[in-house]
Structure formats: C-alpha cells, structure tokens
Amino acid sequence: MTLNYWKQPLQAVPEEVWTTPDVEALILADTGLAAVPDAIGRLASLRMLDLGHNALAVLPDAIGDLAGLTDFLYVHDNRLTRLPDALARLTRLQYLNAGDNRLEALPDDIGAMSSLVELRLERNALTSLPASIGQLAQLRELHAAGNGLDALPEAIGDLGTLRMLTLRGNRLRRVPASMARLSRTGRPGSTTFRRVRGRRFGSRSSAPGRSWNCL
C-alpha cells in the first residue's frame, strides 16, 4: 500500500496514515510539514519514506523504530541541524538523502547502517565525518559536496565498495593516505593528482566505474 500526499498542503500527517494497515510507501514530500510525530515509528511495514522539501527542524527518535525501512529515506531540503542517533538502528536501509539541510554533525554510530549503498549529504554545515563511516561495507556512493569539511577520517579508506565520492566545495587541503586503497580495490587503473591553490590535493582514479571528485 502506498500513500502519496506529494505537494498537498498539510498542517499535520493525515490521520489515515495511522489507520491504514500495511503501508509500505509514504510520500509526504513538499507538503509544508513542520513536524513528524513519534507515531511514525509504529508503521512496521514501511519500506519507503519521503519527507523531503518540507520545514522539518527535527526528526523524532521513533524513526529508528522503522526496522522494515529498506528502499529509501528522503529528508533532504528541510531545516535539520542534526539527525537522531536512533537513525543508526536502520540497519536495512539502502538509500539516505539528507542533503540541503543545516546538518552540523552526523550520528557517531552511522557506521551501524550496514546496508547503506548511497549516502547523500550535500550542502549542509558538516565540518567532519565520524570515523564509523568506514564501517559502511556496502556503500557505493558518498556525496558530501558543499559542506565545511577540512579533513576526512582515515577510515574512509576502508570503503572498499565505494565507486563515487564527491567532496567539491569543502575546505579540504589534503585527503588521507588511506584513500589510495580505494583505487586498488577495483580493476587496475592509474591515479592522477589534481592541484588546488598550488597544493597537491585529492585524486581522481581512472579505474573503470570509479569517480573521485574532490574539488
């Protein structure tokens, strides 16, 4: 069952959301919502949740109770300054888009989200990434452009399945030596270095299927 309220002006989550059995997809994007109640955690069958393009300043901890959430969670283009630590309990979630918010930090245990394949964090206020990010063994795409990152954790080199990394628009002057391991985990290819303001900076691997955009 899919409930789709896309672009319908809402003051609150409609009552039928809580009374409709077996909701698997809930689309509340671009509705003007400013809050999501704790009751969201009771939607045990939910696999897809879209809360994008709203006015949310906080997500309830109960969102971590959505053990069945697998396909995607969109919370992009809101007013979030943090993601709840409980989000790390979503161990089956494959796609998380939290871009275009005001995030200042990520949950320390984000690495527990072991099924993540794509993580989008563009255009926030992040100054660092937690070391646990290196535990995301399934991650193929990490997008963190347009933040305030001035360093990356050494653990980023543990992302052996990573195929796309975007970091342009940050404050980076160098990347960890561990990133050299990323280009070795795929088919052989050369690595060339690009320069920013005269400094050796980031790398872009020519190994097929991989892209490092650090500028």
C-alpha atoms as one frame of an Amber mdcrd trajectory, in Angstrom:
protein
   0.000   0.000   0.000   1.295   3.454  -0.984   0.018   6.708   0.497   1.049
   9.669  -1.635   0.440  13.247  -0.446   3.056  14.910  -2.647   2.525  18.686
  -2.896  -0.710  18.573  -0.904  -0.632  21.348   1.733  -0.694  19.706   5.159
  -0.714  21.019   8.715  -0.070  17.550  10.123   0.369  13.972   8.966  -3.114
  12.807   7.856  -4.969  10.582  10.274  -5.449   7.867   7.670  -1.702   7.206
   7.764  -2.107   5.751  11.261  -5.273   3.796  10.469  -4.325   2.282   7.092
  -2.843  -1.208   7.561   0.365  -2.355   5.903   1.553   0.960   4.487   4.803
   0.246   2.614   5.448   3.622   0.991   4.629   7.016   2.495   5.202  10.141
   0.400   4.911  13.394   2.357   7.247  15.470   0.188   6.628  19.160  -0.470
   3.618  19.377   1.827   4.816  22.101   4.198   5.089  19.792   7.198   6.968
  21.248  10.160   6.812  18.175  12.399   6.510  14.403  12.296   5.023  12.686
  15.374   6.516   9.753  17.264   3.719   7.616  15.854   5.783   7.310  12.673
   7.722   4.549  14.415   4.619   2.350  14.524   4.500   1.909  10.731   6.089
  -1.518  10.889   5.580  -2.356   7.190   7.126   0.866   5.869   9.883   0.351
   3.281   9.962   3.834   1.707   9.590   7.210   3.411   9.824  10.590   1.662
   9.855  13.675   3.900  11.786  15.891   1.504  11.147  19.564   0.682   9.431
  20.463   3.944  10.118  22.628   7.017  11.263  19.940   9.442  13.714  21.157
  12.083  13.914  17.823  13.901  13.212  14.149  13.278  11.738  12.058  16.089
  13.846   9.331  17.669  10.996   6.971  16.823  12.173   6.977  13.221  14.779
   4.484  14.378  11.969   2.013  15.099  11.242   1.598  11.379  13.058  -1.718
  11.189  11.464  -2.526   7.827  12.714   0.641   6.113  14.829  -0.699   3.270
  14.420   1.175  -0.029  14.900   4.848   0.824  14.601   7.653   3.334  14.427
  11.166   1.906  14.767  14.048   4.361  16.529  16.469   2.012  15.686  20.161
   1.752  14.453  20.695   5.294  15.815  22.662   8.267  17.545  19.839  10.118
  20.649  20.648  12.169  21.137  17.047  13.282  19.957  13.530  12.583  18.773
  11.495  15.580  21.239   8.939  16.941  18.398   6.411  16.649  18.791   6.590
  12.863  21.735   4.214  13.218  19.250   1.467  14.055  18.060   1.437  10.434
  20.396  -1.389   9.533  18.448  -2.443   6.425  18.183   0.991   4.800  19.943
   1.242   1.435  19.495   4.908   0.437  19.587   8.004   2.644  19.311  11.528
   1.273  19.842  14.230   3.910  21.189  16.886   1.557  20.229  20.568   1.583
  19.746  20.890   5.318  21.775  22.559   8.068  23.420  19.453   9.495  26.392
  20.207  11.728  27.287  16.593  12.527  26.274  13.010  11.796  25.433  10.341
  14.381  28.657   8.832  15.720  27.305   5.339  15.040  26.253   5.940  11.437
  28.507   3.019  10.522  25.903   0.693  12.023  23.688   1.387   8.991  25.369
  -1.565   7.356  23.117  -1.847   4.279  23.614   1.711   3.005  24.512   1.804
  -0.681  24.155   5.545  -1.247  24.523   8.407   1.238  23.815  11.979   0.161
  24.885  14.838   2.448  25.417  17.702   0.006  25.057  21.347   1.019  24.990
  21.091   4.793  27.225  22.559   7.522  29.294  19.458   8.273  32.859  20.073
   9.453  33.780  16.412   9.938  32.629  12.858   9.231  32.576  10.228  12.005
  35.213   7.508  11.892  32.483   4.865  11.883  31.658   5.821   8.302  34.384
   3.383   7.302  32.173   0.535   8.522  29.647   1.064   5.704  30.795  -2.020
   3.857  28.116  -1.806   1.134  28.477   1.909   0.369  28.920   2.663  -3.343
  28.231   6.413  -3.416  29.091   9.107  -0.873  28.119  12.676  -1.739  29.308
  15.373   0.682  29.908  18.368  -1.603  29.198  21.871  -0.347  29.970  21.451
   3.353  32.720  22.782   5.629  34.866  19.647   5.788  38.523  20.419   6.472
  39.621  16.796   6.956  38.446  13.272   6.289  38.778  10.326   8.666  41.432
   7.735   7.845  38.649   5.154   7.966  37.329   6.422   4.645  39.932   4.186
   3.053  38.014   1.175   4.379  35.112   1.817   1.977  36.132  -0.937  -0.388
  32.926  -0.908  -2.446  32.918   2.881  -2.998  32.519   3.890  -6.658  31.660
   7.591  -6.383  32.885  10.212  -3.933  32.020  13.913  -4.297  33.682  16.445
  -1.981  33.916  19.635  -4.021  33.092  22.888  -2.247  34.688  21.960   1.094
  37.806  23.251   2.895  39.973  20.232   2.265  43.668  20.785   1.556  44.591
  17.121   1.527  42.977  13.727   1.758  44.046  10.789   3.957  46.722   8.438
   2.657  44.223   5.639   3.195  42.289   6.839   0.146  44.961   5.235  -2.000
  43.416   1.907  -1.045  40.174   2.852  -2.754  41.666   2.782  -6.230  43.267
  -0.597  -5.529  40.035  -2.378  -4.701  38.712  -2.296  -8.264  40.312  -3.175
 -11.581  43.784  -1.718 -12.092  43.962   1.896 -13.234  46.244   4.888 -12.910
  45.705   7.655 -10.390  46.367  11.289 -11.242  46.570  14.153  -8.768  44.866
  17.468  -9.179  46.009  20.680  -7.543  44.171  23.387  -5.650  45.947  26.664
  -4.915  49.294  25.085  -5.638  48.836  22.158  -3.248  48.639  18.524  -4.100
  45.074  17.636  -3.296  42.750  14.760  -3.881  42.898  12.125  -6.528  40.771
  11.030  -9.382  41.121   7.392 -10.267  40.825   6.319 -13.857  39.878   2.809
 -12.832  36.673   1.978 -14.725  33.495   2.703 -12.841  35.074   4.919 -10.168
  34.941   8.672  -9.730  36.604  10.810  -7.037  35.581  14.469  -7.317  37.323
  16.359  -4.538  37.227  19.862  -5.989
